Amino acid sequence: MSKDSSKTIVYSALEVANICGVVNQTAINWIRNGYLTAFSTPGGQYRVYLDDLLAFMTKRKMRVPTELLEASEDSSTVGKSILIVDNDRGLNSVLSKFLTKEFPNIEVYQAFDGFEAGVLLTDKKPKYVILDVNLPGVNGFNLCKRIKESDEFGKPFVFLITSLQDDDIEEKVRSLGIRYFMRKPLNLVEVAESFRKQFK
């Protein structure tokens, strides 16, 4: 297995054969018959991208090795970043450390108030934003609406969190088109799973 400069994972026909539990010629035949998408190197060797291999194995109901799924997750997060916006420094730091550990290819930024959030949103244009709607001095719902509607931030995916217990808060969240919303205290495993769904 090798990775090119953009960290795209590529397999040789022999590696495909080993992963699928077949002989090398069978993998080559899959490629030649158009069943498995591949490309040729200048030396005439077949190479298969990870995504194409996963699609092929899934379509044929083959068992996909755990390391292949993990490699897929790693490759899908390359170049992406998360911005955590929460004035609770303890929770902000816990989230940052946890997400950095769970997704080592993702850059994690932290903002502790609306001003820092605005600067980082404009400068870094993160792909994902974890936003506490109860920031001091800031209307979190207005900020969320601005993030989702303005082109200046790159239209990131927004994940809302709150310690507020208002009965109508979920309705407000849904009206903004937010798919993921959690009340504090957070379940970090559920937070990670929510992000994994976005990476697929």
Steps between C-alpha positions, in 0.01 A plus 500: 500500500622849425379858536555771241569862586130569560487200736268304271538133584581271208537120481676274251316206341693262727398696810138494381526124454640454851230718654222314316650155561550409135798438270663791319361397159142517631550863609651579159202337327260710709680809377527392136130406489398837641364366828761685707595855406877550468764698315837403349839635598749602226655155552169328425418399859144523625418723795168520687379790714373416848151638432466286186615189684252561783216553252592178317518294820179644639309436178610136507423466870862416584621543856688828519803485737494743791832656394347582161207678663736690729717598203188624322402714799853644523511584131155658504601748772820628336500877462188552712471696823267548796439823690375467858316811622426481873585738785526204741878462478500162671248345262658675202840349583356154573320504163814619322719225648237231441436593136873535428550148631199357315577675170878559480479633141262778598621839620309614810465872578357653818306822556375610842279793393317640201788725393752214488244288319453766232875536445558126469193444284623763255869405512489120520161426340459175695299221345319433830395723790396390849306799629364568848183703446527651850812716453519810724419819313418311181171370365607148406200450271577818306866398474399156380267648238777731379748210476255293296384778268819699438750400232786668688541201735491228236163364620632249758298217653370626838457282810314685778547436872336669798441486872164674454196292590230701319224278365492681166876499439496191278234658283719809460794278407303309237369825352861595429555178308736354760513120492711443810415646838603387849434615851776515758649301662626363170551135417837518322452166328173625348675820388769295324241276333312805373816623330580156358164506324603823331833355382345210308 
